[in-house]
Amino acid sequence: MDIDRRAFLATLGSVAAIEAMDSEAKAEALEHYMMSTLDGQAPAPPPSPDPWRRGAGNIFIQSRDDNGTRSLKELAPMPEKPTLVDFYNLRFAPANHVLQSATRALKTGMSEEIVLACLLHDVVLNLIKVDHGWWGAQMLEPYVSEKVSWAIRYHQALRFYPDPSVGYEYPELYVRIFGKDYVPQPHIKQAYDYARNHKWYMEARLITVNDLYAFDPKAQVSLEPFLEIIGRHFKQPKEGLGFDGSPTAHMWRTMIFPNNPL
């Protein structure tokens, strides 16, 4: 995907606002910008001061249509017992980036757990963007294998560090957008150092491999090829996501009812 550097930086606000952002915040903003652009809803330059916190999830943020009108995306009501597929259709859609990531993993012969991890690795961005690897892993832990949630947690840190053994280089896009002196925050470096020596390192690394190349605006993708993988590897609660009493049910309910004031 070609990124207009000026257009992207304009979405970050004033020069002072950009200078106040650390490297991790800039990287998160870039990924959000690329995903939103891919889905045809790139965020418009915000007024000053910003009307929302940058870490807010996609369903809480206003977007601007072709006529320049700013509004919140209209959300359809969820079924009484929502499934993961319902969330893809009614809360995550169009989800082009994660679908492209999972499609690439499927086409390159990755295991079903890796494919599922790629399919899920960024869906939490609809709820919250800050430290999305950790938030995403937490939200998904009751419903996937420990390996899948671990890989999702650490993919956020690994994307800043190359691994030539699998053809993953430091993204050139980061250099162009943020400069050659870009430095991740200390907690990201600590997470990388820990993950690099873990038995599941490669599971998290393969998310980054399939993540990096999943921003093709011409790609045609759908959820259908992954329905059986979801059925085999995602523990769908009979009560419905958000109503099963799991430690993270409230996170799913937040996306079901994002307009509730309390």
Secondary structure, 3 states (H helix, E strand, C coil): CCCCHHHHHHCCCCHHHHHHCCHHHHHHHHHHHHHHHHCCCCCCCCCCCCCCCCCECHHHCCEECCCCCEECCCCCCCCCCCCHHHHHHHHHCCCHHHHHHHHHHHHCCCCHHHHHHHHHCCHHHHCECCCHHHHHHHHHHHHCCHHHHHHHHHHHHHCCCCEHHHCECCCHHHHHHHCCCCCCCHHHHHHHHHHHCCCCHHHHHHHHHHHHCCCCCCCCCCCHHHHHHHHHHCCCCCCCCCCCCCCCHHHHHHHHCCCCCC
